[in-house]
């Protein structure tokens, strides 16, 4: 029999509510290997360094997929575009774990160490190099081996105030935002 969850303190409730204001990109993190195949929707992903290219992914220890991610050596971070809200919802638990890869009509490439979502904004495939437990989550460090760019001109998907929101693609006239302005 599962233990009853511990009630949240007022400080925990305030922190959780405040965190709803922190917009985050929406990703499907996938894995496959000796521990099995799994995929979950995750917003806690960020770049750590480009030398070597490394991401971190935070996964709740209470997730049924947590043990699968801990047992496997590879994972893929699939960054979702505007058209992937149904996939995000399916992998967030609206669809049973064993049906997630087939439920939405999304196309998955299973020829790599972890499933890669075709048509994602970008996918990062890599090796788990370190895990660290902190509170209710495990922080997984992933050294990226392959990057699979998605289609040009696609927008993104963010999570803000407990809802998904599309982010339109920048117009071609806007440039890439990386060029310095000329001064003079």
C-alpha positions as CSV (number, residue, x, y, z in Angstrom):
1,X,0.0,0.0,0.0
2,X,1.4,3.4,-1.0
3,X,2.1,5.9,1.7
4,X,0.0,9.0,1.9
5,X,1.9,12.1,0.5
6,X,3.1,14.5,3.1
7,X,1.1,17.7,3.1
8,X,2.9,20.8,1.8
9,X,4.0,23.5,4.2
10,X,2.9,27.0,3.5
11,X,6.4,27.9,2.4
12,X,6.4,25.0,-0.1
13,X,3.1,26.1,-1.5
14,X,4.3,29.7,-1.9
15,X,7.5,28.4,-3.7
16,X,5.5,26.2,-6.0
17,X,3.1,29.0,-6.9
18,X,6.0,31.5,-7.5
19,X,7.7,29.0,-9.8
20,X,4.7,29.0,-12.1
21,X,5.9,32.4,-13.3
22,X,9.2,30.9,-14.5
23,X,8.6,30.1,-18.1
24,X,10.4,27.0,-19.4
25,X,10.8,25.1,-22.6
26,X,8.9,21.9,-23.0
27,X,10.8,18.7,-23.8
28,X,10.2,15.0,-24.1
29,X,13.1,13.2,-22.5
30,X,13.5,9.6,-23.7
31,X,15.7,6.6,-22.9
32,X,16.1,3.0,-24.0
33,X,18.4,0.3,-22.7
34,X,18.7,-2.4,-20.1
35,X,16.3,-0.7,-17.8
36,X,13.6,-0.5,-20.5
37,X,12.2,2.3,-22.7
38,X,10.6,5.4,-21.3
39,X,9.7,8.9,-22.1
40,X,8.4,11.8,-20.0
41,X,7.6,15.5,-20.4
42,X,10.2,17.7,-18.7
43,X,10.6,21.4,-18.4
44,X,13.7,21.3,-16.1
45,X,16.4,21.1,-18.8
46,X,19.3,23.5,-19.3
47,X,22.7,23.9,-20.9
48,X,25.7,23.4,-18.5
49,X,28.7,23.9,-20.9
50,X,29.7,23.6,-24.5
51,X,33.1,22.0,-23.7
52,X,32.2,19.2,-23.6
53,X,28.6,19.9,-24.7
54,X,26.6,19.0,-21.6
55,X,22.9,19.4,-20.5
56,X,21.3,18.7,-17.2
57,X,17.8,17.2,-16.8
58,X,15.9,17.0,-13.6
59,X,13.5,14.1,-13.0
60,X,11.2,13.6,-10.1
61,X,12.0,10.5,-8.1
62,X,8.3,9.8,-7.7
63,X,8.0,9.4,-11.5
64,X,7.3,5.8,-12.5
65,X,10.0,6.2,-15.2
66,X,12.7,7.4,-12.8
67,X,14.2,4.0,-12.3
68,X,14.3,3.4,-16.1
69,X,16.3,6.6,-16.6
70,X,18.6,5.8,-13.7
71,X,19.3,2.3,-15.2
72,X,20.1,3.4,-18.7
73,X,23.2,5.0,-20.0
74,X,21.7,7.2,-22.7
75,X,18.9,9.7,-23.1
76,X,17.6,12.1,-25.6
77,X,16.2,15.6,-25.0
78,X,13.6,16.3,-27.7
79,X,12.8,20.0,-27.7
80,X,9.1,20.5,-28.6
81,X,7.7,22.9,-31.2
82,X,4.3,24.6,-31.3
83,X,2.6,21.6,-32.9
84,X,3.6,19.2,-30.1
85,X,1.2,20.1,-27.3
86,X,-0.6,16.7,-27.6
87,X,2.7,14.8,-27.4
88,X,3.6,16.8,-24.3
89,X,0.3,16.0,-22.6
90,X,0.6,12.3,-23.5
91,X,4.1,12.0,-22.1
92,X,3.1,14.1,-19.0
93,X,0.9,11.2,-17.9
94,X,-2.4,11.6,-19.8
95,X,-1.5,8.3,-21.6
96,X,-0.2,5.1,-19.9
97,X,3.6,4.8,-20.2
98,X,3.4,1.7,-22.4
99,X,1.3,3.6,-25.0
100,X,3.1,7.0,-25.2
101,X,5.3,6.3,-28.2
102,X,2.3,5.2,-30.3
103,X,-0.7,7.3,-28.9
104,X,-0.3,10.6,-30.6
105,X,0.8,9.9,-34.2
106,X,4.3,11.4,-33.5
107,X,7.0,9.7,-35.5
108,X,9.9,8.2,-33.4
109,X,13.3,7.1,-34.7
110,X,14.3,4.1,-32.6
111,X,17.6,3.5,-34.4
112,X,19.6,5.4,-31.8
113,X,20.5,4.8,-28.2
114,X,17.3,6.6,-27.2
115,X,14.2,7.5,-29.2
116,X,14.5,10.7,-31.2
117,X,11.3,12.6,-32.1
118,X,11.2,13.4,-35.8
119,X,10.1,16.9,-36.4
120,X,11.1,18.2,-33.0
121,X,12.6,21.7,-32.9
122,X,16.0,20.0,-32.0
123,X,17.0,16.7,-30.3
124,X,20.1,16.2,-28.2
125,X,21.3,12.6,-27.8
126,X,23.9,11.8,-25.2
127,X,25.4,9.7,-22.5
128,X,24.6,10.1,-18.8
129,X,27.9,11.1,-17.1
130,X,26.7,11.9,-13.6
131,X,23.6,11.8,-11.4
132,X,23.0,13.9,-8.2
133,X,20.1,13.5,-5.8
134,X,18.6,16.8,-4.5
135,X,15.4,16.8,-2.5
136,X,12.6,15.2,-4.6
137,X,14.6,15.1,-7.8
138,X,17.5,13.5,-9.5
139,X,19.7,15.8,-11.6
140,X,21.1,13.9,-14.6
141,X,24.1,15.3,-16.4
142,X,24.2,14.3,-20.1
143,X,27.2,14.7,-22.4
144,X,25.7,15.4,-25.9
145,X,27.1,13.1,-28.6
146,X,24.6,14.0,-31.4
147,X,22.4,17.0,-32.3
148,X,19.5,16.5,-34.6
149,X,18.2,19.9,-35.9
150,X,14.5,20.2,-36.6
151,X,12.7,22.0,-39.4
152,X,13.6,25.6,-40.0
153,X,11.1,28.2,-39.2
154,X,9.3,26.3,-36.4
155,X,8.2,28.0,-33.2
156,X,8.7,26.6,-29.7
157,X,6.5,25.5,-26.8
158,X,6.8,26.8,-23.3
159,X,5.2,26.1,-20.0
160,X,4.0,29.1,-18.0
161,X,1.4,29.4,-15.2
162,X,0.5,25.7,-15.5
163,X,-0.3,25.9,-19.2
164,X,1.4,25.3,-22.5
165,X,2.0,28.4,-24.7
166,X,3.2,28.5,-28.3
167,X,6.2,30.7,-29.1
168,X,6.1,31.9,-32.7
169,X,9.2,31.4,-34.8
170,X,11.1,34.7,-35.3
171,X,10.7,36.3,-38.7
172,X,13.5,36.1,-41.2
173,X,13.8,39.9,-40.9
174,X,14.5,39.7,-37.2
175,X,17.9,37.9,-37.8
176,X,19.4,35.4,-35.5
177,X,19.9,37.8,-32.6
178,X,23.5,36.9,-32.4
179,X,25.0,39.7,-34.4
180,X,26.5,42.7,-32.7
181,X,25.1,46.1,-33.5
182,X,27.5,48.4,-35.3
183,X,28.5,51.4,-33.2
184,X,29.8,54.6,-34.5
